[in-house]
């Protein structure tokens, strides 16, 4: 009978561990989804900024104005560089999450 109790306790512990793993995986997947959404939003902002840059250049060209790239467009350059850096950070964060997820799966096997 004592042998039975130990087995039951071990079973309970195994089930608890499994629930913790499932909960942890759920948390990681939720994090990954959020970061993916952030990446998509950053990419949209980047495309929109490039579109604004193109429109600004076109408007100046169309008006026959000289386009001084350094002066007129330096703000766009800063904005684009900032968004690209943000995108790299978010992609790196996603990679860290996904690598962690792969390690979890290997540990479970």
C-alpha positions, -999 to +999 in steps of 0.1 A: +000+000+000+029+024+008+042+016-027+009+027-042+010+060-024+044+068-037+033+060-073+002+083-068+024+111-055+048+107-084+019+107-108+006+139-092+040+155-094+044+145-131+010+160-139+019+192-120+052+194-140+033+189-172+008+217-164+037+240-155+053+232-189+021+238-208+015+271-190+051+281-196+048+272-233+015+292-235+033+322-220+062+319-245+038+315-274+018+346-263+050+365-260+061+354-295+027+365-309+030+399-293+065+404-306+054+393-341+026+418-340+051+445-329+074+435-358+045+438-383+036+472-369+072+485-371+074+472-407+042+491-415+056+523-399+089+518-419+070+514-452+048+544-444+079+565-436+095+555-469+063+564-487+063+598-469+099+603-480+091+595-516+061+618-516+082+647-501+109+642-528+083+640-555+065+671-544+098+691-543+108+677-578+073+685-592+075+721-579+109+724-596+126+729-562+162+717-558+161+687-534+190+690-510+191+655-497+213+663-467+192+692-455+156+684-465+156+647-458+179+642-428+149+638-405+135+610-426+169+593-425+170+595-387+134+582-385+142+553-409+174+544-390+155+544-357+127+522-371+153+498-387+171+495-353+138+489-335+130+462-361+163+445-355+158+445-317+123+431-321+135+404-345+163+395-321+138+393-292+116+369-313+147+348-321+155+345-283+119+335-276+118+309-304+152+295-294+139+292-258+109+274-272+131+250-292+152+242-261+120+235-241+108+211-267+142+193-268+142+191-230+107+175-231+118+148-255 
